[in-house]
């Protein structure tokens, strides 16, 4: 047994699993090897203010799995989950991400790889998931992105995302936004988003196949104020700095 999640992760060897007992935890975790952080069955594992950070300059080809947990970040914290740099890989399975901080819920950038399966990302004060940079990729399966103050999914500057059987619901801007990047949606649903189901800027592309996308959920209602007065669809500073 270890007193903190970070202590257990630091002692874990490549491929080991860190099993987290049900309860509430408040800490940040920096991952430098391939480990699985999994919430134990039998009760909720709620991580308050957890920030999982994977960076390629800490350990090349770093990978981590975060499974069966709820990540709830308070206003004072930054992005709950960050994966950045070539070879860095983050996998989220059966996780719920929500954040009151001025940031997106999950950020992948600088050539990293993100995978999400059966996850919910909701009520974030920027986009739910933000993917940025050439060679950065993300695969999303059976996920729900709802109630985020920007878009459910925002893809920028050469990044590429494949989403299958996902739902983008009642986000304050768009379901999916692509700017100089590509998003491919298959069997996805977008409903109740304030502006559009999908939005393309600066040569970005959103390709859809057998999707149910409403054109505009609220044609007579202006979107709620977002991001402290910054223009809609502006790349969030918190994710790119």
N, C-alpha and C positions, 0 to 999 in steps of 0.2 A: 504494500500500500504506500501511496505517496500523498503528501499534504496538498499538492496542487497538480493541476493538469500539466503545467509546464515542467514540473519536476519529473513526472512520468514520461513525458515526451522526450525530455533531454536524456533520460536513461535508456530509452527504447532503442533497440537496434533496428536496422533496415528490415522492413516487413513485419515488425511487431505490431500488436494491437493494444491500444490503451483503452481499457473499459472503464467508463465513467459512471459511478453510481448515481441513481436518481437524486435530484436535489438542485439547488441554485448555486451557481459559481460566478465569480466576478474576477476575471483575469485576462491577460493577453497571452497568446501562444505564438511563439516563433518556431517554425518547423525547419529542421536542417537535415532531415533524412526521410526515407519513405516509411511512413507510419499510418496506422488507422486509428482515428479517435472516434470511439463509438459509445453512444449512450446505452446503458444497460436497460433491458426490458423490465417492466414491472412498475414504472413510474416515469414522470417527465424529467428530463435532464435539460435545465434551462441555464443558458450561459449568458450572464448579464455583462455586456461590455466586452465580450470575447472578440479579439481581433486575431484571426489566423493569417499569418503573413508567410508567404513562400517567396524567396528571392534567389535567383540563379547564382548570385555572387556569394551567397552563404554556402551553398552546396550545389554543384552542377547536377542537373537532371533530378532535382528534388521533386518528390511527389507525395501527396498526402490525401487521405480519405477522411471526410467528416460525415458521420452517419448517425441517424436517429437522435438528433438534438434540436433544440430551439435556441437560436441566437438572437438575443434581444439587446440592442445597443442603446444606451441612454444618449441624451442630446450632446453631452460633452465629448463623446468619443468620435473617432473617425470611421472609416469604412470597416464593416464587420469582417469581411473576407477579401483578402488581396492575394493575387497570384501574379508574379511578374518575372519576366526574363526568359530567354530561350531555355527549354528543357524543364522549366518549372511547371508542375501539373497539379491541379486541385480537383478532387472529385467530391461532390456533395450528393448524398443519398438519403432520402427520407428526412430531409432537414427543412426547418422553417427559419427564414431569415426576416427579421423586421428591425427597423432602425429609426430612431428619432434624431440622429445626428444629421448634419447638413452634408450628406454623402449618399452614394448609391449603396445598395445592400451587398453586392458582389462585384468586384472589379478584376478583370483580366487584362493585362497589358504587356507590351514590349516582347512579343513573341511567345507568351505563355499559352498553356492549354487548360481549358476549363471544361468539366463534364458535370452535368446536373441531372439527377434521376429522381422523379417523384418528389420534387421540392416545391415549397411555397415561398415566394418572396413578396412581402406586402408592406404597405404603409411606410415606405422609405421616403426621405425628403428630397431625394434626387430620383434617378432611374432605379428600377429594381436590379437589373444587371447591366453593367457598362463594360463593353469589350472594345479595346483600343490598340491600334498599331499593326503595322505590317507583320504578317506571319502569326498573329495572335488568332487562336481559334477557340470555338466553344461548341459543344454539343449538348442540347437540351431535350430531355424526353419526359413526357407526362408531368410537366411542371405548370404551376399557376403563378401568374404575376398580376397582382391586384392592388389597387388603391395607392400606387406610388405617385408622388407629386410631379414627376416628369413622365418618362415613358416606362412601360414595362420592361422593354429591352432596347438598349441603345448601342449601336455598332458604328465605330468610327475609324477613319484613317487606315484603310487597308485590311482591317480585321474581317474575319469570316465566321458566320454562325449558322449552324443547322439546328432547327427546332422541329420536333415531331410530337404531335398529340399534346400540344401545350395550349394554355388558355391565358389570354391577355384581357383583363377585366377591370373596367372603371379606373383606369389610370388617368391622371389629370392632364396629360398631353396626348400621347399616342400609345397604341399597343406596341408597335415596333417602329423604331426610327433608325434609318441607315444613312450615314453621311460619308461619302468616299469609301464605302465599304459594302459588303454583301451579306444579306440575311436570306436564308432559304427556309420557308415554312411548309410543312406537310401535315395535313390533317389537324390544323390548328384552328382555334376559335378566338375571335377578338370582338368583344361586345362592351358597350357602355363606356368606351374611352371618350374623353371630352372633345378631342379634336378629330382625329382620324384613327382608323384601325392600323394603317401603315403610313409612313411618311418618308419621302426620299429627298435628300438635299445633296448638292455638290457632286452629282454623278453617282450617288449611292443607289443600290438596287435591293428591292425586296421581292423575291420570287415566291410565288405561292402555288400549291398543288392541293386540290380537294380541301380547301379551307373555307370556313364560315366567317367572313369578315364583314361587319357592318360598315357602311360608308362613313357615317358620322352619327354618334350616339345622341348628341345633344345640340342640334343645329341652331337652337335659339338661346342657348345658355352659354355664357362666357366661362372659360376655364377658371378654376380657383387660382389665386395668386401663387406663383412658384418662385423659389430660389432668390428671394430677397431683391426682386426687381430686375434680375438679369433677363435678357431676352429669351423667349421660348426657343428651345432646341440649341441653345449655346452649349458648347462642350463644358461640362462642369469643371471648375478649377480644382476641386478637391480630388478628382480622379486623375488629372493629367500632370499635376505638379510633382 
